[in-house]
Amino acid sequence: MQTEPAVEVAGLVKRYGAKLAVDGLDLAISRGTVTAVLGPNGAGKTTTIETCEGYRRPDAGTVRVLGLDPVADAARLRPRIGVMLQSGGVYAGARAVEMLRHTARLYADPLPVDPLVERLGLGSCGRTTYRRLSGGQQQRLALAMAVVGRPELVFLDEPTAGLDPQARRATWELVRELRDSGVTVVVTTHHMDEAEQLADQVAIVDHGRVIATGSPEQLCRGGAESSLRFDGPPGLDLAGLLKVLPSGAEATEPAPGSYRVTAPVDPRLLATVTAWCAEAGVMPEKLAVQRRSLEDVFLDLTGRELRS
């Protein structure tokens, strides 16, 4: 059993003129996992992934993909990886299924094309030229081209951008099946729910460095405050509630009659809030503990929203 990471980046530096895009970045991606790489625009994630794919040379540091240098060993590496670009990589005048069959013939043991076409809903547009496909159809074709060669490692750039909910779910199922069959999947996405649903590991990149890694559960739990939410009559005396809450807790009414207590939630806090409600003659409805989402963690760490 191989224990060497599928992707190992150490001290990666990449500049574009005077601009430092990647600043000593370190990243390790385990084999047979789904890893989501997240970061605001300009954070350095795209440059990092393109360096791993062999499209860019590092100015400093080392990059190993399946144990190989993606530039020096490109001829040996390319048959073993799949790459889904967000745009490009397809002849504009080629028909969708024609292009997929051509791609499949480049590999020694490709997946059967027809079931993949059906799986990703490309049958209805199979004879349509690439330039006339919708954005979602182009995305599905790019995904099919990335996986048809049975890669050991696949890089997926915004795999569900422009997809309808049904196609999005089909893509998620395909990614999970790839992972379950031993394929390593690296996803860049602007959809936090996608990262939470799919990723075994998340790497958050900002200012050219990885600033946090872990599973979605670890990132959302680690050192994070949870919140206690409940509904009640509008305009409750939150100043009075704050007097009985632990130091540093917050109590807000985001919408009339909807309340949120932000603090580490434990049995004592729950008892305190329900006792206060009882004293005030309030029946707390829809009482629920809500942990921080991955988006909350991302915003706390970077102070910036993901934008597509």
C-alpha positions in Angstrom: 0.0 0.0 0.0 1.4 3.4 -1.0 1.7 5.9 1.8 3.3 8.7 -0.3 1.0 11.6 -0.8 -0.6 11.9 -4.2 0.4 15.6 -4.3 3.2 17.0 -2.2 4.0 20.7 -2.4 6.8 22.2 -0.2 7.9 25.9 -0.1 6.3 26.7 -3.5 7.0 30.2 -4.7 5.7 31.7 -7.9 6.0 35.3 -9.1 4.5 37.2 -12.1 6.9 40.1 -12.5 6.8 42.0 -9.2 3.6 40.2 -8.0 4.2 37.4 -5.6 1.3 34.9 -6.3 2.4 32.0 -4.2 4.6 32.6 -1.1 6.2 29.4 0.3 3.1 27.3 0.1 3.0 23.8 1.6 0.4 21.2 0.8 0.0 17.5 1.1 -2.9 15.5 -0.4 -3.5 11.9 0.6 -4.2 9.2 -2.0 -7.8 8.1 -2.5 -9.3 11.2 -1.0 -11.3 14.3 -2.1 -9.5 17.5 -1.3 -11.2 20.9 -1.8 -8.8 23.8 -2.3 -10.6 27.1 -1.3 -9.4 30.7 -1.5 -10.5 34.2 -2.4 -9.7 35.4 -5.9 -6.0 36.2 -6.1 -5.1 34.0 -3.2 -2.8 31.8 -5.2 -4.9 28.6 -5.4 -5.2 28.6 -9.2 -1.5 29.1 -9.7 -0.8 26.3 -7.2 -3.1 23.9 -9.0 -1.7 24.8 -12.4 1.8 24.2 -11.1 0.7 20.8 -9.9 -0.8 20.1 -13.4 2.5 21.0 -15.0 1.3 24.2 -16.7 3.5 26.5 -14.7 7.1 26.2 -13.5 7.8 27.0 -9.8 10.3 29.8 -9.1 11.2 28.0 -5.9 10.2 25.0 -3.8 9.3 21.5 -4.9 6.2 19.9 -6.4 5.6 16.1 -6.6 2.5 14.6 -8.2 2.2 10.8 -7.9 5.9 10.9 -7.0 6.9 12.8 -10.2 7.9 16.3 -11.2 5.0 17.6 -13.2 7.3 19.5 -15.5 10.4 17.3 -15.9 8.3 14.1 -15.9 5.3 15.4 -17.8 5.3 12.6 -20.4 5.1 10.0 -17.7 2.6 11.8 -15.6 0.0 13.0 -18.1 -1.4 9.5 -18.9 -2.0 9.1 -15.1 -3.9 12.3 -14.4 -7.1 14.0 -15.5 -7.6 17.7 -15.7 -10.9 19.6 -16.0 -10.3 23.2 -16.9 -13.0 25.8 -16.2 -12.8 26.9 -19.8 -10.8 25.9 -22.9 -9.1 22.6 -23.8 -11.8 21.7 -26.4 -11.8 22.5 -30.2 -14.6 25.0 -30.7 -15.9 23.2 -33.8 -15.8 19.7 -32.5 -19.0 17.9 -31.7 -19.4 17.0 -28.0 -19.4 13.2 -28.2 -16.9 13.2 -31.0 -14.4 15.1 -28.8 -15.0 12.7 -25.9 -14.4 9.7 -28.2 -11.2 11.3 -29.5 -10.0 11.9 -25.9 -10.8 8.3 -24.9 -8.7 7.0 -27.8 -5.6 8.7 -26.3 -5.6 6.3 -23.3 -4.7 2.7 -23.0 -7.8 1.6 -21.0 -10.5 4.3 -21.2 -13.9 4.1 -19.7 -16.7 3.1 -22.1 -17.9 6.3 -23.7 -21.6 5.6 -24.1 -22.4 5.0 -20.4 -20.4 8.1 -19.5 -22.4 10.2 -22.0 -25.6 8.9 -20.6 -24.5 9.4 -17.0 -23.6 13.0 -17.5 -26.6 13.8 -19.7 -24.7 14.6 -22.9 -26.7 12.4 -25.2 -29.1 15.1 -26.3 -26.2 17.4 -27.3 -23.8 14.8 -28.6 -23.8 16.1 -32.2 -23.7 19.8 -31.1 -20.4 21.7 -31.6 -18.7 22.8 -28.5 -19.2 26.5 -29.3 -22.9 26.0 -29.3 -23.2 24.1 -26.1 -24.6 25.8 -23.0 -22.2 26.6 -20.2 -23.5 23.7 -18.2 -23.1 21.3 -21.1 -19.6 22.5 -21.7 -18.9 21.8 -18.0 -20.2 18.3 -18.2 -18.2 17.6 -21.3 -15.0 18.9 -19.6 -15.7 16.6 -16.7 -16.2 13.6 -18.9 -13.0 14.3 -20.7 -11.1 14.5 -17.4 -12.3 11.1 -16.2 -12.6 9.0 -19.3 -9.0 7.9 -19.2 -9.4 6.3 -15.8 -6.9 8.7 -14.0 -5.2 7.9 -10.7 -5.6 11.6 -9.9 -8.0 14.2 -11.3 -8.0 17.9 -10.9 -11.5 19.5 -11.2 -11.8 23.3 -11.5 -15.3 24.5 -10.6 -16.9 21.2 -11.7 -20.5 22.3 -11.1 -20.4 25.9 -12.3 -23.5 26.6 -14.3 -25.1 23.2 -13.7 -28.7 22.7 -12.7 -29.4 20.9 -9.4 -29.9 17.5 -11.0 -26.6 17.7 -13.0 -24.9 19.0 -9.9 -26.0 16.0 -7.8 -24.9 13.6 -10.6 -21.5 15.3 -10.6 -21.2 14.8 -6.8 -22.1 11.1 -7.1 -19.5 10.7 -9.8 -16.8 12.4 -7.6 -17.7 10.1 -4.7 -17.5 7.0 -6.9 -14.1 8.1 -8.2 -12.9 8.5 -4.6 -14.4 5.1 -3.5 -12.6 3.4 -6.4 -9.2 4.8 -5.2 -8.9 7.9 -7.4 -7.5 11.0 -5.7 -9.7 14.1 -6.5 -8.6 17.7 -6.1 -11.5 20.2 -6.4 -11.4 23.9 -6.6 -14.8 25.4 -6.0 -16.6 28.6 -5.0 -19.5 26.6 -3.5 -19.0 26.0 0.2 -21.8 23.5 0.4 -20.0 21.5 -2.3 -16.8 21.4 -0.3 -18.7 20.3 2.8 -20.6 17.6 1.0 -17.6 16.1 -1.0 -14.3 16.8 0.7 -12.4 14.6 3.0 -9.9 17.4 3.5 -10.1 21.2 2.9 -7.2 23.4 2.3 -7.8 27.2 2.6 -5.4 29.4 0.7 -4.9 33.1 1.2 -2.0 35.5 0.3 -0.1 32.7 -1.3 -0.1 30.3 1.6 -2.2 27.5 3.1 -3.6 29.0 6.2 -5.8 26.1 7.4 -6.3 22.4 6.6 -8.5 19.7 8.0 -11.8 17.9 7.4 -14.8 20.1 7.2 -15.9 18.8 10.6 -12.5 19.7 12.1 -12.4 23.1 10.7 -15.9 23.9 11.8 -15.4 22.5 15.2 -11.9 23.5 16.1 -12.0 26.4 18.5 -15.2 27.5 17.0 -18.3 28.9 18.8 -21.6 27.3 18.1 -25.0 29.1 18.3 -28.3 28.3 20.0 -31.3 29.4 18.0 -34.9 29.7 18.9 -38.1 31.5 18.0 -40.3 33.5 20.3 -42.3 36.7 20.6 -40.6 39.7 18.9 -38.7 42.2 21.0 -37.6 40.0 24.0 -35.3 41.7 26.6 -31.9 40.5 25.3 -30.1 42.8 27.6 -31.6 40.8 30.5 -30.6 37.6 28.8 -27.0 38.7 28.4 -26.8 39.3 32.2 -27.2 35.5 32.8 -25.1 34.3 29.9 -21.3 33.6 30.2 -18.9 36.4 29.6 -18.3 36.9 25.9 -21.6 35.5 24.7 -23.8 37.4 22.3 -27.6 37.5 22.0 -29.2 38.9 18.9 -32.5 39.0 17.1 -31.5 38.7 13.4 -35.2 38.8 12.4 -38.3 39.7 14.4 -39.1 36.8 16.7 -35.9 34.8 15.7 -33.1 34.7 18.3 -29.5 33.6 18.3 -27.2 33.1 21.2 -23.6 32.8 20.1 -21.3 31.0 22.6 -19.7 27.6 23.2 -22.9 25.5 23.5 -23.0 23.0 26.3 -25.7 21.6 28.7 -25.2 24.5 31.1 -25.7 27.2 28.4 -28.8 25.3 27.2 -30.2 25.2 30.7 -29.5 28.9 31.3 -31.3 30.0 28.2 -34.4 27.8 28.7 -34.5 28.8 32.4 -34.5 32.5 31.3 -37.2 31.8 28.8 -39.3 30.1 31.5 -38.8 33.1 33.9 -40.0 35.4 31.1 -43.0 33.2 30.3 -41.7 32.4 26.8 -42.0 29.0 25.1 -38.8 28.7 22.9 -39.9 27.2 19.6 -37.6 25.6 17.0 -34.8 25.4 19.6 -31.7 24.1 17.9 -27.9 24.1 18.2 -26.2 25.2 15.0 -22.5 24.7 14.5 -20.5 27.1 12.4 -20.5 26.4 8.7 -17.5 26.1 6.5 -18.4 29.5 5.0 -18.3 31.0 8.6 -14.8 29.5 9.1 -13.6 30.8 5.7 -14.8 34.3 6.3 -13.2 34.3 9.8 -9.9 33.2 8.4 -9.7 35.3 5.2 -12.1 38.2 5.9 -13.2 37.8 2.3 -16.1 36.1 0.4 -15.5 33.6 -2.3 -16.6 35.0 -5.6 -16.8 33.1 -8.9 
